[in-house]
Each structure stands twice: as structure tokens, then as C-alpha cells.
Amino acid sequence: RAALATLLAPGDLVVANDAATLPASLRGWHHESESPIELRLAGWVTPGDPTRFVAVAFGTGDHRIRTEDRPAPPPLSAGDPLALGPLGAVIERVLDHPRLIRLRVLGTRDDVLAGLAQHGRPIQYAHVPQPLALWDVWTRIAADPVAFEPPSAGFALDWALLAAWRRRGIGFATLTHAAGISSTGDPALDRRLPFDEPYRIPEPTAAAIARAKAAGGRVVAIGTTVVRAL
């Protein structure tokens, strides 16, 4: 990490993902079975609309249990109501796997965002037993909250490094890519990852890439999300 300031040459351009991470793990209650449930938000139905998501469902337990060992959720059906902390929700559809659903969260956009901030937790896995806070999964350049797990290569960046690149004539630009989940615990679902991941490349970033290429500079993507978007 310390060597990143010296590995690049003047005229090179670094592109990073500025997506912030949603608190995408929601614990709650499945009314039909009177059973606990955890939903991990895993995809946008409409990018930027926080009332509808694709989600992966789990039964009892928490992140301290290996994802592969988590119990299945109760049987799920379209129309089932859910209580997710302060939020009400309903299953719109069970998709082509019994644990993969399309979810509608009830309320206005502001209500839903407030409920996610109050009740949601970052998605995490058993190799980190202590609960993560939201700021633990945000990079230094985090902007719009659209990712379901952190674009983790961006943790290598800090403001001192960006300042060093600027002094050496190395460019820096960002795009926004909704990084998805890394594991569902189910082999059939895992083979389908990544799910659809919307992205946005701003015009200034596209222009910076064109200038770097025209001048013979290298375009260096920080992380696989940036590679996929570019």
C-alpha cells in the first residue's frame, strides 16, 4: 500500500469506485410462519429506488455462523408480510430459487432510508466475529450509498496518497458501481454471482480516460468493480 504513491508514472490515470455501502442486512420476522428471518439485500430492482430490492433470505442465526451453515428461511410465498425492525415489507415474488425474493419495503423513500439507517447492519461473514459499524465498510471516497458490500479495493486509498499522486501528475477519477454480495451460502446461487450491478461513469471520468489514452498513459482500475464497469 505504501508503494502505491511511487508505482505509477506522470500521465497515468487511476479510476476508483466511490460507491458507499448500504446497511444491507435486515433482521426481522416472517408473519406467516411466526419465524425469525434475515434478508440480505443483493440487487436493485430499479437503481436508486430504496423501496424495492432483490434479496437473499436466511433463517435463524447471525453472521457468526458460517454462511454455508446458516439454516434456510421458512417457506416463502408472494404476498407474505415481513416486519424488519421499524419497516414493514412484503414479498412481491419468490424468484427462481426458494431463498431469492423480490422485496417491496413499505413507505416513502425517506421513510425507508431512515429505517435502513436505524435498523440495517452491514453484511458481514464469520471470519470477522465482532459486529461492524457502517463506517467500517465505507471507503475514504464513499459517496452515493448504492453498494451492498464494500468496493473493498478502495480501502487502499487515503487522502495522503491522492495528494501524492496529484503532486506527481498522476490523475484520479471515480465512477459509481453498485458492488454486490460476495456469498449467499448456497452453491447454486453462488454460481450466479455477481447479480446485476448497475453503474454510472460520469462524463468527466470518461473524458479523463480518453485524455490519458490519447497521451499514452495507463488507466489503472482500483478493484474488480471498476474493471467490470470500464
N, C-alpha and C positions, 0 to 999 in steps of 0.2 A: 504493500500500500504506500509506504513512504517513497518508493521509487517511481510512483506514477507521475510525479512532477517532472521527472527527467527522461522518461522513456519516449516522449513524443517530441516532434520537431515543429518549428515555426511553420505555419500554414496548415497544420493538421487541424481537424475539427472533431471534437468529442460530442457525441449525442447521448443524452441520458433520459430516463423516464421520470417525469415529475408527478406521476400519479400518487396520491395519498391513499392509504389503506382504510377501508371501511371496517367498523367493528362488526364483522360478518358472521359471528357465531351467536345464535339466538336460542336460549333455553326457554322451554315453555311447557304447555300442557295440551294434549290431544283429547278433546272433549268426548269424542265417540267411545274411545277405549278407556277413558279416565287414566291415561298413562303419561309419564313424562316423555319429552321429546327434545332433541336438539336439531335445529336446522342450521346448516352452513350455506350461506348464500354463495352461489357459484357462477351466476351469469345474469346479465341484464336481458330482460325481455325487450325493453325499449331503452337504449342508452340514456342515462341521466334521469330516468323516471324511477324514484325510490319506492314506488308502491307495488311494483311487480318484478319478481325475480324468478330465476331457476335456482332451486336449492336441493341440497343433498340432505336426507333425513337420517338421524341416528336415534337409537333407543336410549336406555339408561346409561349412566356413566358420564365421564368427562374426559378432558384431554390427557389426563394422567394414564388412562388406559390406551394401549396402542390402538391406532385407528383400525388396524386389521382385526382387532379383537372386540371392537365395540358391538354390542347387541344391535340387531335390526330394530327399526321402529315398529310400532304397532301397524296393522294393516291400514293403509291409507286409501281414501277414495275422494273423487271430485266432490266438492261441496263441504268437506269436513271443516269445521271451525277449529281454530287454534288460539290459545292465549299465549302471547310472547311477552311476558312482563307487562308493561303498560300498553302494549299494542295488541289489537285484535287482528286476526288474519284468517284467510280461507284458502283451502287448496283448490285452485282452478282446474288443474288436470294432474293426474299421475301420468308421467311421460313413459317412455318405453323401457323403464326399469322400475321395480317397486319402491326404490328409495329415491328416485329422481322425480321432483314435482315442479310444477309451476305455481308460484305463490302470489297471492294478492294481499297486500297489507292495507288494512282499512284506515282511512283518514286522509287528511290533506297532506301535501308534500311536506309542509313544515312540521305537521304532527308526526309524520313518520320519521323524518330526520331527527327530531328531538327524541323520539322513542328509541331509535337506534343508538344515539349518543348516550342515552341514560341506561339502557339495558344491554346493548350488544357488547360482546367481547371480541378481541382479535382471535382469529382462527390460529390454533397452535397445536403442537404434537407432543407426544410423551417424552421426547428427548429433552424438552425444557419443562421440568415439572412446575416451576413457580409461575403463577399467572402473569401474563404480560399485560402491561398498560398500553393504551392506544399509542402513546408517544414512542413506545419501544418498537413499533412497526412502521413508523414514518421516517423516511429519509430526510436529510437536511434540506432537500429541494422540493419536498412534498407540496403539492398544490391542490388540485381538484380531487375529492375523495371518490374514486371510481374503481380502485383495485380491491380484490377480495383477499389477496395475500400480498405482502410487500414485494415490490420490484427490487429484490434484495441486493443485486449488484450495486445499486445506488448507495448502499451504506458505506462504500469505499470513498465516497465524495464528501469533502467538507469545504468550508469557505476558504481556508488557507490554501488548499490545493487549487481551487478555482482561481484564486488571486495569483498563484504562482504560474498557472497556465497563461493567464492574461498577460503577465509581465513578459513571458517568453513568446508571445504572439501565437499562442495556440487557441483556437476558437472553441466556444462552448455553446450548445443549443439543446433544447429539450423538445420532447413530444410527450403525449399522454396516452398510455396504453393500459387498459384495464386488466392487469395481471390476474389470472385465475387461480384456483386452488391447485395444490400440488399432489394431493392424495384424497381419495374417497374411502379407502379401506376395502373396496370391492374390486377384485381383479377385472371384471368385465367393464365396470365404469372407468377404472384407471386406464384401460387401453384406449379409451375415447378422449382422454385429456391431451391437450387443453381444449376445453369447451370454447365456444365463440368468444373472442376477446376484442371488443371494439377499441379503436384507437383514433387519435387525431394528430396529424402532422401540421403544425402552424405554418403559414406562408413564410415567416422569417426563417424558420428552420429549413424548409425546402430550399429557400434562396441561399442560405449559408452552405448547404450541401452542394448545390450547383457551383458556387464560387470555389469551394475547396477542390472539387473535382477538376474544374477548369484550370486551376493553378497547379495541379499535380499533387495536392495534399492528400493525406489519408483521412478517411472518415472512420472513426473508431466508435463502435456501439458499446455502451456500457450495459451489458446484460442481454439475455435472450429475448426479452420482450421488445427491446429496441431493434434487435436483429430482425425479428418477425415483422415488426411494423415497417421498417425500411425496405 
